[in-house]
Amino acid sequence: MAAPQPATRIPQDPDKPQRFVFVLLENFSLLCFATAIESLRIANRMAGRTVFEWTMIGEGGETAVCSAGTEFNLDGDLGELNRDDMLMVCAGIDVQESTTKKVLNWLRREARKGLVVGGLCTGAYTLAKAGLLDGRRATIHWENQDSFAEEFEDVELTKSVFVVDNNRLTTAGGTSSIDLMLKIIADQQGEDLANAVADQLIYSSIRTDQDTQRLSVPTRIGVRHPKLSLVIQMMETNIEDPISPSILAQDVGMSTRQLERLFRRYLNRSPKRYYMELRLQKARNLLMQTDMSVINVALACGFASPSHFSKCYRAHYNTTPYRERGSQAARLSI
């Protein structure tokens, strides 16, 4: 039995351009959208013919405003698509607000046709909310990973730059649209054209779905100390159940005092303080991006009591978790 074709290679008339349908949600990421479009435009130019075409649609069919404030005229409303179309949901900040019932119902209806559905940047949230990623592997921008994992337990969330799981495509945002489009171009038109597009974009390091979206710990913190990096990785993966500094030190083969000196020297803070900042940062993401109760946010970030959580949060952010949640709700209602 023949192996299934990749989802990005759609059997069709070789003389017929592959059509992309970009669904622009309010506050969509301009960078993600622009790099996707530019990759397709350059592919047409380098191929010497139209191998890809695209259209922009959205709720209402008139305009959509990107996260940079620029208004785009749409080609149409959320209408009927063809089975050979590749549907790309472009989202950005405040994706929860732009993921409306109309968008969700339309996505579910069109997905039943079996077409390829993708989410650029936070578009994965919209796909997951519609139930289109249940039981699938997916990715989303690292800033949204914590809230996504809490809300969509049936999705296998990865930290990859992009993910192709059968007919579902997701990207992590930023320039990852280029990597996904180069894969699609390679699958449909060959590696030579994809490489030519990358050269035109001056994109010298083409990433695959095996590449992770965030910098390594040493690069991120500007310190190349293997034991310090290992401890920070352990902290980042144990937010809900924090590990004591003594156990962290023991696990990397040093004393608690040595670990303290290491953090003071390179990060100018104690291990306990650094760990607390990581936990509070996750808490803030959950408060801003989900409707989880403050108590559940506290538990998800390793705080045994709401009062202790509130005290630590206020000391770090100069406001309480409740006020943070209230200010976010007020901002979204404007």
Disulfide bonds with the S-S distance in Angstrom:
none
